Amino acid sequence: MFNSGTAWLRQAVNNLQRNRQRERVLRQAIEDVVEIADPIIRLAPRYRRTLHPSVATAMAYCDELVGVIPGPVQLDPNGYYDDPLVKAIFLSADEMNIVLRNARNTDLPGTEKEIYALLLMDRTEKTIFGPSQQGDVVLNDVAMQAVTFTNHRVVAQAADLQATVLLLRQRILEVLAGVAMEKIATLKGNLAELRERRQQLGSMYRILCGKPRVFELFCHGEPEQADKVREVKELMGATDEEIKEARTEVETPDDTLKHLKRIMDSPADTLVVRRQSLRLDWKNVIVGDSRDTEASEITLAEFTLNREMRRSAVLVRFDRQAMS
């Protein structure tokens, strides 16, 4: 009975420590996204409390996204032909060597031998023409789609897979905050442009209204003068309305806080990661579901940012010596 009570107490202490650690990580994440999006958010009352559930939601979503990424796949130039996925994403073993050499983060503790990371790349497709076998018939000059992977980049390097996963969660959270930053900066820039336009219109209005009085002894009255004054005055009024609307978006720290919170509340509206499987022949031509052609199925993850920017990805591991 005493041992049972001791075990319960030990479990309670462990749970308490884990909860405190999660809370520390969450508080730091809040500060990180605020620093990226707009540090002025810190002037908003209770910004931490406001962002607490939103950033927690975003972090959980980041964990889901990382779980979708396949791998880790071993990158070894000597085994280039052994893995269909590796052969598909690199044009040659030499290209793989170059990518590994260009991976800069080599000063990691505990990485005497192996490094884990995320490999990002662009996927492009182009139409090629060549022979294609359909059953017992060989057709010439058939249009086919060939896949090529370029612009390889190794990120989130660490000594073990768990550390890479944590780094990826942080990177994805930073991407979400970066989207908020871009939105806030755009709105602030638009407000600044409107205010500058209003100032120019005000100066023009004063010139148009003052010119007849200043030069009335030396020049004839211009019939178009009244029309010009009226036009500028209307533009001033319209600009004032635009400024009024723009001010409601980003004039106060609370306004910018709302933009960051909105993205953290619904991260799936900004960033999506899906698994993607392809059947490719030895020339990286997509063969679809046809079983008549010898092909290998590869699985990657595809990141989609703001429904436009796309990058393919796979978790990888490789020997540190391969980077020398």
MARSE-984072 format. One record per residue: z negated, y, x negated of N, C-alpha, C in turn; residue in one letter. Coordinates in pm, whole numbers, plus 32768, in hexadecimal, padded with zeros to 4 digits. Layout:
BEGIN
ZYXZYXZYXa/...
REM end
This chain:
BEGIN
80007F887FAC8000800080008000807D7FA9m/7FB3807A7F3C7FAF80EB7EE0803680FF7E9Ef/8074808E7E7580F880977E37815F80D07E98n/815380A67F1781B080D97F7D81A081707F8Ds/8123819E7F8C810B822E7F9A813F827A7F21g/813282427EAB816382827E3181FC828B7E32t/823C82207E6082CE821F7E6882FF82897ECBa/82B982967F3A82E082FB7F9F82D383877F64w/8265839D7F1C824F84217EE082BA84407E77l/82DB83DB7E27834283EE7DC183C8840F7E01r/83E783CA7E70846583E47EB6846684717EF1q/83F4849C7F2583EB85227F5F83FF858D7EF4a/83C385767E7F83D285D57E11846485DB7DE3v/84A485667DDB853185627DB2858985AC7E15n/856E85977E9585BC85DD7EFC85A986747EF3n/852D869C7EDB8510872B7ECF855987677E57l/855A871F7DE885A087507D718636875A7D88q/866F86F67DCD86FE86FA7DEA8721876F7E46r/86CB87867EAA86E387F57F0686DC887B7EBDn/867B88877E64867089037E1686E889177DBBr/871788A97D7F878D88B37D29880888DC7D7Aq/881B889F7DF0888B88C67E46888389587E6Dr/880A89877E8887F88A137EAF88188A707E3Ae/87F18A4A7DC288128A9B7D4C88A98AA27D38r/88EC8A307D47897D8A2C7D3789C08A837DA1v/898D8A7D7E1C89C68ACC7E8989B28B617E72l/893C8B877E4489228C157E2A897D8C4A7DBCr/89938BF97D5489EB8C237CE88A7C8C2C7D19q/8AA38BCF7D708B2A8BD17DA78B418C507DF9a/8ADC8C7A7E448AE78CF57E928B008D6C7E36i/8AB48D747DCA8AC68DE37D6C8B4F8DDD7D2Ae/8B7E8D657D0C8C008D577CCA8C728D877D24d/8C6F8D5F7DA48CDE8D867DFD8CD88E1B7E1Dv/8C608E537E248C528EE37E3C8C8A8F317DC5v/8C6C8F047D4D8C9D8F477CD58D358F487CD1e/8D728EDB7CFC8E048ED37CFC8E408F267D6Di/8E0C8F157DE68E488F567E5B8E398FED7E56a/8DBE901D7E458DA490AE7E3E8D0F90C27E26d/8CE790E77DAC8C5890F77D8E8C10915C7DE8p/8C5C91B57E278C1C92177E808BDA91D47EF7i/8BFE91577F118BC0910B7F7E8B2891037F6Ci/8AFB91077EF08A6B90FF7ED68A1D91747F12r/8A6391DF7F368A2192517F768A0C923A800Bl/8A4891D080418A3691B280CF89AD917380E5a/896491A0814988DF9166816488E890D08180p/88919084814288848FF3815B890A8FA98147r/89568FD180E289D78F9080CC89C68EFD80A6y/895A8EDD805E89438E518039892A8DFB80B4r/88D78E2E810F88B98DE3818889368DD381DDr/89898E3A81E18A048E3482308A648DCC81F8t/8A6F8DC781748AD08D6E81358A9C8CE08121l/8A1A8CCC812D89DE8C4A810F8A228BD8815Ah/8A2A8BDA81E18A6A8B6982258B008B63820Dp/8B3E8BD681F98BD08BDA81E58BF68B9A815Fs/8BAE8BBD80F58BCC8B8480728BA88AF0806Fv/8B3D8ACB80B58B1A8A3C80BE8B8B89EE8100a/8BC78A2781688C3889E781AB8CAF89DA814Bt/8CC98A4581018D3A8A4380A38D2389DE8034a/8CA989D280028C8B89727F978C9D88E37FC8m/8C7288C880428C858842807A8D1A88238089a/8D65888880B08DF7887680BE8E36885C8035y/8E0788A47FCF8E3A888D7F478E2287FD7F1Cc/8DAC87C87F3C8D8E873C7F198DF086DD7F5Ed/8E1286FC7FDD8E7386A980258EFB86AC7FE1e/8F2487227FB78FA7872F7F778FAD86E07EF5l/8F4486EA7EA58F4186A27E258F49860C7E3Cv/8F0A85DF7EA98F0D85507EC98F96851C7EEDg/8FF285767F109079854E7F3490CF85357EB9v/90AC85737E499101856C7DD190FA84E07D94i/916A849D7D80916884177D44914C841B7CAEp/912C83A97C789110839E7BE9907F83787BD1g/9054837B7B52909E83AE7ADD9104834B7AA6p/917383847A7991DF83377A3D91D8834879A6v/91E882DC795E91E382E078CB9265831D7895q/92578386784392CA83C277FF92C98394776El/9328833E774C9333830976C593C7830276A1d/93F48357764694828355762294B582CC75F9p/945F827A75BF948A81F47596949F8198760En/946181BA76819472816876FA94C481AF7764g/951F82047737956D8257779395B6820377FBy/95EE819277D3963E8141782F95E980E07882y/956780DC786B9512807A78AF94EC80A3793Dd/94E78125795894BA815679DA952D81A37A1Cd/955E81767A9095CD81BC7AD395AD824D7AF4p/9530826A7B12950B82F57B339519834D7AB7l/94E6831E7A4694F0836C79CA9581838279A5v/95D2831A79B196608326798F96A8838679EEk/9678838E7A6A96B883E67ACC969784797AB3a/961D84967A8995F485237A7F9613856179F7i/9636850D7993965F8540791096EC851078F2f/973E856978BC97C68542789997CA84E17825l/976384E877CD97608490775896D3848D7721s/96BC842F76C4963A84297680962484A6762Ba/968F84DE75F59684855975A5965385CD75FBd/968685D676769658864076CF95C3863076ECe/959685B677029508859E771994B685CA76A1m/94E785AB762994A185D575AF9492866C75A8n/94FC86B475CC94F8874675C99491877B762Ci/948D874276A4942D876E770A939E875776D9v/938786E5769C930086C7766D92D9872175F8l/9337874075A193198799753192FB88267562r/933C884E75CF932788D4760492A788E27655n/92648873766E91E4887A76B4917F88B47651a/914C892A767091018978760D906C89577603r/9031892A766E8F9F891D76718F73889E762Bn/8F6F88A075A78F4B8829755A8EB98828752Ft/8E77889B75368DED88A475068D8B88847576d/8D91880A75A68D3887DD76108CD1877D75D8l/8C52878F75FA8BEC873075C98C0286A67605p/8BF1864275B28BFC85B975E38C8B858A75F5g/8CEB85D075BC8D7785A875CD8DB08575754At/8D62852275058D9384EC74888E0E8494749De/8E1A845975158E8783FC752B8EDE842375A2k/8EA58429761B8EF7843676938ED784B676DFe/8F3F84F0771B8F328569776A8F6A854E77F5i/8F258582785B8F54857C78E58F808608790Fy/8FE5860F796690188691798F907086827A0Aa/90A286F47A3B910586F57AA6918A87227A6Al/91F386D77A88927986FC7A5C92C387397AD1l/92EC87B77AC2933987FF7B2893CA880B7AFBl/9427880D7B5A94B588197B37950488457BB1m/9578887E7B9695D588A27C009632882E7C1Bd/964D88167C9996AC87AC7CBF972A87ED7CF7r/979B87C87CBF981B87FC7CF0987687867D13t/98CC879D7D73992E87387D9A99BA87757D92e/9A1987257D669AA487527D639AFE86DF7D8Fk/9B6E87057DC69BCD86A27DF79C2886767D85t/9C3085F37D729C8D85BA7D109CE885577D58i/9D5785377D1A9DB584DA7D559DC984637CF7f/9DC983EE7D319DD983777CE09DE982FC7D37g/9DF682867CF99E07820A7D469D8481E07D89p/9D9181A67DFF9D1C81777E499D4080F37E8Ds/9CE680937E7E9CFF80117EBA9CB980097F41q/9D077FE47FA79CD17FD0802D9CF67F438059q/9C947EEA804B9CB07E5D80639D077E267FF5g/9D767DEB801A9DD37DB57FB79E407E197F92d/9E3A7E907FCB9EA47EF37FB69E737F5F7F57v/9EC67F837EF59EA77FEF7E989EFE80677EBBv/9EBD80D77EDB9F0481517EFF9F0081B27E89l/9F6D81F87E749F75825A7E089F6182E87E3Dn/9F38833F7DE19F2583CE7E019ECF83E47E7Cd/9E5F839E7E809DFF83AF7EEE9D9C841D7EC9v/9D8184777F279D2084E37F0F9C9384AA7F11a/9C4684C67EA89BBC84967E9C9B6285077E6Bm/9AE284FB7E879A81855F7E5C9A34852C7DE3q/9A3E85747D7599F585527CFA997F85B17CE9a/9910857A7CBE989485C67CB0987885E17C1Cv/984E865C7C00982686817B7897A286CB7B7Dt/974B86AF7B1C96CA86F37B1396CA87497A95f/96A987C97AA696AC88287A37962E887E7A37t/962588D679D295B4893479C7952D88EC79CFn/951E8883798194A18837797F9430888D7947h/93BD887F7982934888C7795292CB88717964r/927C886878FB9200881B78FE918B88797914v/913C8862797D90CA88BA799C904D886679B6v/8FDB88AC79B88F59886E79DA8F3B87F8797Ea/8F48880C78FD8F2C87A2789D8E95878D788Eq/8E6E870E78838DE086ED78748DD386657832a/8D588646780B8D3F85C977C58D3585517822a/8D24856978A48D1E84FB79038D5985287988d/8D7784C879DE8DBB84E57A5B8D66853B7AB8l/8CE485217ABE8C8E856E7B178C8C86027AF0q/8C89861D7A6D8C8B86A87A418D0F86EC7A65a/8D7D86A37A5A8DFE86DB7A838E0186F87B17t/8DC7869F7B678DC186B57BF88D7487347C18v/8D04874A7BD48CB587C37BEB8D0388407BC2l/8D4A88367B528D9C88A87B278E0B88C57B8Cl/8E47885D7BC48EB188717C268E7C88B27CA4l/8E06888A7CD08DCA88CA7D458DB9895F7D2Br/8D8A89817CB38D798A0D7C908DFF8A577C8Cq/8E668A167C528EE98A557C498F238A6F7CD4r/8F178A0E7D2D8F4E8A1D7DB48F058A8C7DFEi/8E818A937DEC8E348AFF7E2A8E628B867DF4l/8E808B8C7D748EB18C087D388F3B8C2E7D6Fe/8F8E8BCA7D8C90108BE77DC88FFE8C287E51v/8FA28BF17EA18F878C2B7F268F558CBB7F19l/8EFA8CD17EBA8EC88D597EA48F378DB57E73a/8F938D7F7E2290028DCE7DF190608DF97E61g/90728DA37EC490C38DC87F3890808E3A7F85v/8FFC8E337F928FB28EA07FD38FC08F207F83a/8FB88F167EFF8FC68F8B7EA8904F8FCD7EBBm/90B78F7A7EC1913E8FAF7ED3914A8FF87F59e/91118FBD7FC291158FFC804590CB90818045k/90549082800C900390FC800A904791677FB6i/907D91427F4290BF91A37EEB913B91DE7F2Ea/9184918A7F7691FB91BB7FBE91D592208028t/916C92028075913F925E80DE910C92E180A3l/90C392D88034909193527FF4910593A47FBCk/916793607F8391DB93A87F50922893ED7FBEg/923493AA8030927893E680A2922E946280D4n/91A9945A80D9915A94CE8104916A954280A3l/916B95248022917C958E7FBD920695D07FCCa/926E95807FE692F495B77FF892FA96108073e/92B995E680DF92B896378159927296BD8142l/920596B980F991BC973580DE920F97928084r/92569758802592AB97A97FCF931D97E88020e/93579797807B93C197CC80D0938C983D8128r/9314982B815D92D9989381B292C399148165r/9299990880E99285997E8095930999C7807Cq/9372997B806293F599B7804B942999FC80C9q/941699BC813B944199F981B893F29A7981D5l/93709A7781B4931E9AEE81C7934F9B628172g/93739B4280F593A79BAB809D942B9BE180D2s/94829B87810095029BB2813694EF9C0981B3m/94909BE2820594759C2E828094459CBC825Fy/93EE9CC781FC93BC9D4C81D8942C9DA3819Er/94859D64815194F69DB0811895529DE28187i/95719D8881E595CC9DAD825195929E1A82ABl/95109E1382C394D09E76831994BA9EFB82D0c/94A69EF5824E94879F6E820394FF9FB981D0g/956E9F7281BF95E59FB281869617A02981D8k/9625A020825D9657A09382A995FFA10E829Bp/957DA0FB82969524A16E828D952AA1AF8203r/9535A15A819A9534A18F811295B6A1D980F2v/9628A1A1812396AAA1DA80FD96F1A2218172f/96A6A24781D896E7A27F824F972FA3038232e/9709A34E81C7974CA3CD81A997D0A3B88161l/97E7A33E812B985BA32C80D498BDA2C18105f/989BA276816B98F7A20D819798FFA20A822Ec/9970A1D7825E9984A1CA82EE9938A14F8320h/9910A151839A98CFA0DE83D5992FA06983E0g/98FF9FEF83C499519F7683CB993F9F358453e/99AE9F22849D99A39EE4852299679E58851Bp/99829E1384AC99509D8984A298BD9D818479e/98829DF3845A97F99DF3842697969DB58488q/97A09DDC850597439DA8856A97529D12857Ca/97D19CE3857497E89C53858297AB9C07850Cd/97B89C3D8494977D9BFC841F96E59BF6842Ak/96A99C63845596179C67846595EB9BFF84CBv/96349BF9853996119B9985A2961E9B098570r/96889AED8524969D9A6684F0962F9A3D848Fe/960A9A98843395A09A7983D3951B9A66841Av/95039AB8848094859AAC84CB947B9A258512k/94EC99F7854894ED9974858994D599048524e/9511991384AE94FB98AF8445946998AD8418l/942D99228412939E992A83EE934898E28455m/936998F784D5931C98B4853E932A981E8539g/93A697EE852393BD975E851B9376972284A2a/9379976A84319335973A83B9929F973683CBt/92689799841291D9979A842F91B1971D847Ed/920696F484DC91E9967C852B91EE95FF84D3e/924F95F9847992589587841E91DF958083C2e/91B495F48392913D95F8833B90C295C98388i/90B795F68404904495CF8455903E95378466k/90B494FB847F90BA9469848F909E9421840Be/90D79455839E90C69415831B9035941D82ECa/8FF1948A830F8F65949982E58F0C942E8321r/8F2D93FE83978EDA939783D78EE29312838Dt/8F46930383348F5A928482EE8F0A9279826De/8F0492E4821F8EC892D781998E799351816Bv/8E4D93A581C48E0A941E81938D7B94038164e/8D3793A3819E8CAB9389817B8C9C92FF813Dt/8C2F92E780F68C16926180C08C1191F6812Cp/8BE0921981A28BDE91B882108C6C91908239d/8CC991EE822F8D5491D082538D8F916981F3d/8D7D917D81728DB4911F81118D6C90998117t/8CEB909D81378C9E902281488CDB8FCC81B6l/8D09900A82218D448FBF82908DC38F748264k/8E128FB3820F8E8B8F7081E18E6A8EF5818Eh/8E098F0181358DE18E8E80E48DA58E20813Bl/8D518E4781998D128DE581F18D798D9B8244k/8DDE8DE282728E458DA482C58E8D8D34827Ar/8EAB8D4C81FC8EF18CE681AD8E958C71818Ei/8E188C8E81708DB98C2281528D988BCF81CEm/8D9C8C0E82428D818BC482BF8DF18B6382E1d/8E6D8B8882C08EE18B3582E48F3A8B1F826As/8F078AD982068F558AC881898FD78A7C819Dp/8FDF8A278203905889DA821B90CD8A328245a/90B18AAC8273911D8B098295915F8B428217d/911A8B3581A7914C8B6E812991828B0480CAt/91398A9780BA915D8A328056915489A68094l/91BC8958807C91C188CE80AE91EB8873803Cv/91B087FC803791D987967FD691F587158023v/926B86E0800F92918663805292C986007FECr/92B28581800792EF851A7FB39382850C7FD7r/93D184EF7F73946184E57F879495846D7F3Aq/94D684137F80950C839A7F4195A583A27F3Ds/95DE83787ECD966F83787EBA969B82F27E81l/970D82C07EB2974B824A7E7597BE827B7E20r/97B482657D9D981782987D3F985482257CEFl/98D682327CD3991481D07C7A990381FF7BEAd/994481BD7B8B992F81DC7AFD996582657AD7w/99BB82A17B2D99F183277B1399A483937B60k/9932836E7B9998E383C97BEB992C83F47C6An/9981839E7C9C99C683B87D1A9974837D7D8Cv/996283CC7DF59917839E7E6A996A83357EB4i/992E82C07ECA997882547F0E9942823A7F99v/98DE82877FC398AC8277804A986F81EE8060g/988681B880D9984D813680FB98AB80C280DDd/991B80E1809F997B80768080993F8014801Cs/994E7F94803B991B7F2C7FE0998C7EEE7F8Fr/9A067F217FA19A777EE77F589A7D7F197EC8d/9A3C7F897EAE9A3E7FC57E2999B67FB27DE6t/99B97F8C7D68993C7F7C7D1F98FC80057D0Be/987F80137D36983B80947D2F97A5807F7D26a/976180E87CFE96CE80E57CF4969581547D4Bs/962681387D8995E4819C7DDD957981E47D8Be/958082677D8C951C82B77D4794D2830D7DACi/9455832E7D8E9404837F7DE993C983F57D9Dt/93DF846B7DD293AB84E67D99936385347E06l/932385A07DDE92EC85FF7E3E9342867C7E3Aa/935286BD7EAD939C873B7EB2934187A97EE6e/932C880F7E9292E088857EB9934088E77EFDf/9317891C7F70936589837FB4930C89FC7FCCt/93328A6E7F9392E48AE97F9F932D8B4A7FFAl/92E68B77806393208BD680C393A58BA680FCn/93B18B25810E94278AE6814B94A88B0080FCr/949C8B30808295138B51803595128B117FAAe/94B18B347F5894AD8B047ECF94838A727ECBm/94D08A227E8394B489927E7C94AF89637DEAr/944E890A7DCF944388CD7D4A941A883B7D5Cr/945A87E47D11943287577D1293C387427CADs/937186DB7CC392FC86C77C6C92D386357C6Aa/929286107BFB9256858B7BEE91E685977B86v/917A854E7B9C911085487B39913E84F07AC4l/911D851A7A4A914A84D079D590D784BF7972v/90EA846379169090845378A490E58432782Ar/90B9846077B79108844A773E90AE845376C5f/90DA84157657908E841775DB909584A2759Fd/902784CD75679026855175279086855574B2r/909884E6746D90F084E473FA918185017422q/91A284E774A1922B850074CF924B859274D1a/91E485E874C891F9867874CC920786B37442m/91F9866573DB91FC869B7353928C86B27325s/
REM end
